[in-house]
């Protein structure tokens, strides 16, 4: 019984993901989702109360996957700049690609902001905590010098996260985002390296 329930839920989410991308949120009905998932409407409503619940579940899953990828990137071996870049890509690109690959990307983004603002806020807070840990570890290892830059780990994480937001909607798509991100991370980390003074000349 449990196996069937999980399978049905996954089929519903997969069907909704396909239909939201193909037709947009507003034009997709619960009946459409049930048909795409090859389930009855009754079976669909056993899993989800409404379309909003399905959308939030999808968004929540994307956020969880993105954060897991970011955490793995920050915890691996390698230079801080490389790990930061990989973490931001892991957190940002899945959602960015969903929006950019759908002809209804603007609508999906609007609905995400309307229905899932709390999920996005929680995701950003958790990401900043991960970043703060990475900056603290790099500082302890001597790779960067937070005191010389005039910030602590939490402050560096907050600055970094806020700046990354401005890179999320490049005109050239994901490849331009990757290039802009690489340049930004390089500049940011160089400003935190040992010997860099926090005062301006």
BALOBA-1460 file (C-alpha; in Angstrom, 3 decimals):
// residues 201
<rec num="1" residu="x" x="0.000" y="0.000" z="0.000"/>
<rec num="2" residu="x" x="2.787" y="2.424" z="0.897"/>
<rec num="3" residu="x" x="4.610" y="1.617" z="-2.320"/>
<rec num="4" residu="x" x="1.505" y="2.394" z="-4.385"/>
<rec num="5" residu="x" x="0.956" y="5.698" z="-2.564"/>
<rec num="6" residu="x" x="4.528" y="6.855" z="-3.140"/>
<rec num="7" residu="x" x="4.360" y="5.817" z="-6.782"/>
<rec num="8" residu="x" x="1.104" y="7.706" z="-7.318"/>
<rec num="9" residu="x" x="2.486" y="10.850" z="-5.708"/>
<rec num="10" residu="x" x="5.606" y="10.752" z="-7.844"/>
<rec num="11" residu="x" x="3.514" y="10.257" z="-10.980"/>
<rec num="12" residu="x" x="1.376" y="13.250" z="-10.063"/>
<rec num="13" residu="x" x="4.391" y="15.469" z="-9.479"/>
<rec num="14" residu="x" x="6.040" y="14.351" z="-12.715"/>
<rec num="15" residu="x" x="2.830" y="14.973" z="-14.633"/>
<rec num="16" residu="x" x="2.353" y="18.405" z="-13.091"/>
<rec num="17" residu="x" x="5.965" y="19.360" z="-13.787"/>
<rec num="18" residu="x" x="5.475" y="18.477" z="-17.458"/>
<rec num="19" residu="x" x="2.166" y="20.274" z="-17.804"/>
<rec num="20" residu="x" x="3.193" y="23.425" z="-15.956"/>
<rec num="21" residu="x" x="6.164" y="23.743" z="-18.284"/>
<rec num="22" residu="x" x="4.098" y="23.012" z="-21.393"/>
<rec num="23" residu="x" x="0.937" y="25.027" z="-20.716"/>
<rec num="24" residu="x" x="1.737" y="27.232" z="-17.742"/>
<rec num="25" residu="x" x="0.242" y="27.156" z="-14.270"/>
<rec num="26" residu="x" x="-3.089" y="28.844" z="-14.941"/>
<rec num="27" residu="x" x="-4.019" y="26.750" z="-17.975"/>
<rec num="28" residu="x" x="-3.250" y="23.455" z="-16.249"/>
<rec num="29" residu="x" x="-6.182" y="21.943" z="-14.361"/>
<rec num="30" residu="x" x="-6.346" y="19.179" z="-11.787"/>
<rec num="31" residu="x" x="-8.153" y="17.093" z="-14.385"/>
<rec num="32" residu="x" x="-5.266" y="17.619" z="-16.813"/>
<rec num="33" residu="x" x="-2.793" y="16.468" z="-14.181"/>
<rec num="34" residu="x" x="-4.848" y="13.379" z="-13.335"/>
<rec num="35" residu="x" x="-5.073" y="12.468" z="-17.010"/>
<rec num="36" residu="x" x="-1.339" y="12.994" z="-17.579"/>
<rec num="37" residu="x" x="-0.533" y="10.874" z="-14.514"/>
<rec num="38" residu="x" x="-3.003" y="8.194" z="-15.671"/>
<rec num="39" residu="x" x="-4.920" y="8.446" z="-12.417"/>
<rec num="40" residu="x" x="-8.522" y="9.139" z="-11.505"/>
<rec num="41" residu="x" x="-9.440" y="12.526" z="-10.064"/>
<rec num="42" residu="x" x="-10.301" y="10.742" z="-6.813"/>
<rec num="43" residu="x" x="-6.801" y="9.247" z="-6.632"/>
<rec num="44" residu="x" x="-5.313" y="12.662" z="-7.346"/>
<rec num="45" residu="x" x="-7.275" y="14.341" z="-4.550"/>
<rec num="46" residu="x" x="-6.207" y="11.654" z="-2.114"/>
<rec num="47" residu="x" x="-2.662" y="12.961" z="-2.545"/>
<rec num="48" residu="x" x="-3.164" y="16.710" z="-3.000"/>
<rec num="49" residu="x" x="-5.941" y="19.091" z="-2.010"/>
<rec num="50" residu="x" x="-5.462" y="21.388" z="-4.989"/>
<rec num="51" residu="x" x="-3.140" y="22.653" z="-7.693"/>
<rec num="52" residu="x" x="-1.444" y="25.071" z="-5.294"/>
<rec num="53" residu="x" x="-0.364" y="22.166" z="-3.091"/>
<rec num="54" residu="x" x="1.132" y="20.378" z="-6.079"/>
<rec num="55" residu="x" x="3.029" y="23.476" z="-7.179"/>
<rec num="56" residu="x" x="4.396" y="24.057" z="-3.673"/>
<rec num="57" residu="x" x="5.455" y="20.418" z="-3.415"/>
<rec num="58" residu="x" x="7.320" y="20.704" z="-6.706"/>
<rec num="59" residu="x" x="8.979" y="23.962" z="-5.662"/>
<rec num="60" residu="x" x="9.899" y="22.511" z="-2.281"/>
<rec num="61" residu="x" x="11.482" y="19.506" z="-3.942"/>
<rec num="62" residu="x" x="13.537" y="21.714" z="-6.244"/>
<rec num="63" residu="x" x="14.721" y="23.796" z="-3.293"/>
<rec num="64" residu="x" x="15.705" y="20.682" z="-1.341"/>
<rec num="65" residu="x" x="17.640" y="19.241" z="-4.267"/>
<rec num="66" residu="x" x="19.343" y="22.568" z="-4.886"/>
<rec num="67" residu="x" x="20.418" y="22.935" z="-1.265"/>
<rec num="68" residu="x" x="21.693" y="19.361" z="-1.159"/>
<rec num="69" residu="x" x="23.795" y="20.053" z="-4.246"/>
<rec num="70" residu="x" x="25.104" y="23.293" z="-2.770"/>
<rec num="71" residu="x" x="26.018" y="21.580" z="0.500"/>
<rec num="72" residu="x" x="27.896" y="18.841" z="-1.335"/>
<rec num="73" residu="x" x="29.795" y="21.427" z="-3.393"/>
<rec num="74" residu="x" x="30.841" y="23.426" z="-0.335"/>
<rec num="75" residu="x" x="31.998" y="20.336" z="1.555"/>
<rec num="76" residu="x" x="34.198" y="18.884" z="-1.166"/>
<rec num="77" residu="x" x="37.941" y="19.396" z="-1.444"/>
<rec num="78" residu="x" x="39.321" y="22.298" z="-3.442"/>
<rec num="79" residu="x" x="39.805" y="26.049" z="-3.520"/>
<rec num="80" residu="x" x="37.128" y="28.199" z="-1.894"/>
<rec num="81" residu="x" x="36.344" y="30.025" z="-5.145"/>
<rec num="82" residu="x" x="35.725" y="26.765" z="-6.987"/>
<rec num="83" residu="x" x="33.485" y="25.451" z="-4.217"/>
<rec num="84" residu="x" x="31.513" y="28.700" z="-4.001"/>
<rec num="85" residu="x" x="30.940" y="28.753" z="-7.741"/>
<rec num="86" residu="x" x="29.824" y="25.127" z="-7.780"/>
<rec num="87" residu="x" x="27.517" y="25.717" z="-4.812"/>
<rec num="88" residu="x" x="25.781" y="28.696" z="-6.407"/>
<rec num="89" residu="x" x="25.376" y="26.814" z="-9.675"/>
<rec num="90" residu="x" x="23.898" y="23.825" z="-7.850"/>
<rec num="91" residu="x" x="21.460" y="26.038" z="-5.979"/>
<rec num="92" residu="x" x="20.483" y="28.365" z="-8.817"/>
<rec num="93" residu="x" x="20.664" y="26.569" z="-12.157"/>
<rec num="94" residu="x" x="17.921" y="23.945" z="-11.640"/>
<rec num="95" residu="x" x="15.267" y="26.608" z="-11.022"/>
<rec num="96" residu="x" x="16.735" y="28.952" z="-13.624"/>
<rec num="97" residu="x" x="16.647" y="26.228" z="-16.262"/>
<rec num="98" residu="x" x="13.026" y="25.366" z="-15.468"/>
<rec num="99" residu="x" x="12.031" y="29.000" z="-15.970"/>
<rec num="100" residu="x" x="14.111" y="29.523" z="-19.102"/>
<rec num="101" residu="x" x="13.143" y="26.252" z="-20.796"/>
<rec num="102" residu="x" x="9.420" y="26.916" z="-20.587"/>
<rec num="103" residu="x" x="7.535" y="29.351" z="-22.829"/>
<rec num="104" residu="x" x="5.590" y="30.187" z="-19.667"/>
<rec num="105" residu="x" x="8.661" y="30.976" z="-17.595"/>
<rec num="106" residu="x" x="7.487" y="34.435" z="-16.515"/>
<rec num="107" residu="x" x="4.155" y="33.080" z="-15.325"/>
<rec num="108" residu="x" x="5.821" y="30.238" z="-13.447"/>
<rec num="109" residu="x" x="8.151" y="32.705" z="-11.750"/>
<rec num="110" residu="x" x="5.202" y="34.891" z="-10.748"/>
<rec num="111" residu="x" x="3.381" y="31.892" z="-9.301"/>
<rec num="112" residu="x" x="6.502" y="30.755" z="-7.485"/>
<rec num="113" residu="x" x="6.790" y="34.168" z="-5.859"/>
<rec num="114" residu="x" x="3.080" y="34.211" z="-4.996"/>
<rec num="115" residu="x" x="2.751" y="30.679" z="-3.661"/>
<rec num="116" residu="x" x="6.226" y="29.801" z="-2.439"/>
<rec num="117" residu="x" x="7.781" y="32.957" z="-1.027"/>
<rec num="118" residu="x" x="8.231" y="31.317" z="2.373"/>
<rec num="119" residu="x" x="10.031" y="28.358" z="0.789"/>
<rec num="120" residu="x" x="12.410" y="30.684" z="-1.051"/>
<rec num="121" residu="x" x="13.109" y="32.684" z="2.109"/>
<rec num="122" residu="x" x="13.879" y="29.536" z="4.086"/>
<rec num="123" residu="x" x="16.103" y="28.264" z="1.285"/>
<rec num="124" residu="x" x="18.078" y="31.520" z="1.200"/>
<rec num="125" residu="x" x="18.555" y="31.484" z="4.975"/>
<rec num="126" residu="x" x="19.830" y="27.921" z="4.917"/>
<rec num="127" residu="x" x="22.163" y="28.728" z="2.023"/>
<rec num="128" residu="x" x="23.617" y="31.710" z="3.896"/>
<rec num="129" residu="x" x="24.267" y="29.442" z="6.867"/>
<rec num="130" residu="x" x="26.137" y="27.022" z="4.605"/>
<rec num="131" residu="x" x="28.126" y="29.879" z="3.113"/>
<rec num="132" residu="x" x="29.011" y="31.218" z="6.555"/>
<rec num="133" residu="x" x="30.376" y="27.811" z="7.492"/>
<rec num="134" residu="x" x="32.468" y="27.665" z="4.330"/>
<rec num="135" residu="x" x="33.882" y="31.163" z="4.904"/>
<rec num="136" residu="x" x="34.654" y="30.348" z="8.550"/>
<rec num="137" residu="x" x="36.456" y="27.152" z="7.583"/>
<rec num="138" residu="x" x="38.453" y="28.923" z="4.865"/>
<rec num="139" residu="x" x="39.399" y="31.646" z="7.350"/>
<rec num="140" residu="x" x="40.532" y="29.077" z="9.915"/>
<rec num="141" residu="x" x="42.630" y="27.353" z="7.249"/>
<rec num="142" residu="x" x="44.307" y="30.636" z="6.300"/>
<rec num="143" residu="x" x="42.880" y="30.676" z="2.774"/>
<rec num="144" residu="x" x="41.115" y="33.980" z="3.443"/>
<rec num="145" residu="x" x="41.429" y="36.669" z="6.126"/>
<rec num="146" residu="x" x="38.031" y="37.865" z="7.230"/>
<rec num="147" residu="x" x="39.374" y="40.205" z="9.911"/>
<rec num="148" residu="x" x="41.575" y="42.016" z="7.405"/>
<rec num="149" residu="x" x="38.564" y="42.448" z="5.126"/>
<rec num="150" residu="x" x="36.528" y="43.852" z="7.999"/>
<rec num="151" residu="x" x="33.792" y="41.199" z="8.038"/>
<rec num="152" residu="x" x="32.939" y="38.034" z="9.922"/>
<rec num="153" residu="x" x="31.807" y="34.779" z="8.332"/>
<rec num="154" residu="x" x="28.106" y="35.629" z="8.569"/>
<rec num="155" residu="x" x="28.713" y="39.082" z="7.113"/>
<rec num="156" residu="x" x="30.698" y="37.681" z="4.197"/>
<rec num="157" residu="x" x="27.975" y="35.117" z="3.558"/>
<rec num="158" residu="x" x="25.279" y="37.782" z="3.560"/>
<rec num="159" residu="x" x="27.185" y="40.032" z="1.163"/>
<rec num="160" residu="x" x="27.958" y="37.145" z="-1.142"/>
<rec num="161" residu="x" x="24.385" y="35.828" z="-1.198"/>
<rec num="162" residu="x" x="22.853" y="39.256" z="-1.835"/>
<rec num="163" residu="x" x="25.275" y="39.970" z="-4.666"/>
<rec num="164" residu="x" x="24.553" y="36.626" z="-6.334"/>
<rec num="165" residu="x" x="20.862" y="37.544" z="-6.589"/>
<rec num="166" residu="x" x="21.765" y="40.191" z="-9.170"/>
<rec num="167" residu="x" x="23.334" y="37.556" z="-11.411"/>
<rec num="168" residu="x" x="20.294" y="35.284" z="-11.614"/>
<rec num="169" residu="x" x="18.584" y="36.699" z="-14.699"/>
<rec num="170" residu="x" x="21.261" y="37.253" z="-17.352"/>
<rec num="171" residu="x" x="20.088" y="38.142" z="-20.842"/>
<rec num="172" residu="x" x="22.294" y="35.436" z="-22.315"/>
<rec num="173" residu="x" x="20.828" y="32.570" z="-20.290"/>
<rec num="174" residu="x" x="22.616" y="30.032" z="-18.176"/>
<rec num="175" residu="x" x="25.969" y="30.274" z="-19.932"/>
<rec num="176" residu="x" x="26.168" y="34.018" z="-19.346"/>
<rec num="177" residu="x" x="25.167" y="33.368" z="-15.748"/>
<rec num="178" residu="x" x="28.044" y="30.900" z="-15.364"/>
<rec num="179" residu="x" x="30.556" y="33.382" z="-16.804"/>
<rec num="180" residu="x" x="29.322" y="36.272" z="-14.672"/>
<rec num="181" residu="x" x="29.317" y="34.066" z="-11.588"/>
<rec num="182" residu="x" x="32.886" y="32.889" z="-12.176"/>
<rec num="183" residu="x" x="34.090" y="36.485" z="-12.523"/>
<rec num="184" residu="x" x="32.216" y="37.649" z="-9.450"/>
<rec num="185" residu="x" x="33.396" y="34.785" z="-7.233"/>
<rec num="186" residu="x" x="36.984" y="35.386" z="-8.283"/>
<rec num="187" residu="x" x="36.792" y="39.072" z="-7.374"/>
<rec num="188" residu="x" x="34.988" y="38.395" z="-4.089"/>
<rec num="189" residu="x" x="37.417" y="35.750" z="-2.859"/>
<rec num="190" residu="x" x="40.477" y="37.797" z="-3.881"/>
<rec num="191" residu="x" x="39.178" y="40.572" z="-1.635"/>
<rec num="192" residu="x" x="39.206" y="38.188" z="1.331"/>
<rec num="193" residu="x" x="42.643" y="36.698" z="0.858"/>
<rec num="194" residu="x" x="45.355" y="37.049" z="3.516"/>
<rec num="195" residu="x" x="47.140" y="40.377" z="3.431"/>
<rec num="196" residu="x" x="44.221" y="42.277" z="1.865"/>
<rec num="197" residu="x" x="43.508" y="45.420" z="3.854"/>
<rec num="198" residu="x" x="39.949" y="46.326" z="4.748"/>
<rec num="199" residu="x" x="40.693" y="50.050" z="4.382"/>
<rec num="200" residu="x" x="40.566" y="51.865" z="1.072"/>
<rec num="201" residu="x" x="43.590" y="53.669" z="-0.323"/>
